[in-house]
């Protein structure tokens, strides 16, 4: 399951990041998307992309093309 499949206000735990671009993978880790971190979907833009997630007390908007590589449980 990845971030795109969760519902609004659903809280999940990051399992791993499988992004093929190492630079973007590093950026996601720097933003707090690392294994064991609780994530909550908080807001979806009118067109559905990007989506805002609550990560360690901060709201971060991610494009769907990047969120699909964050696997959660």
Secondary structure as GFF3:
##gff-version 3
##sequence-region A 1 73
A	DSSP	three_ten_helix	3	5	.	.	.	ID=ss1
A	DSSP	beta_strand	11	17	.	.	.	ID=ss2
A	DSSP	alpha_helix	22	30	.	.	.	ID=ss3
A	DSSP	beta_strand	38	44	.	.	.	ID=ss4
A	DSSP	beta_strand	51	55	.	.	.	ID=ss5
A	DSSP	beta_strand	58	62	.	.	.	ID=ss6
A	DSSP	alpha_helix	64	67	.	.	.	ID=ss7
A	DSSP	beta_strand	70	72	.	.	.	ID=ss8
###
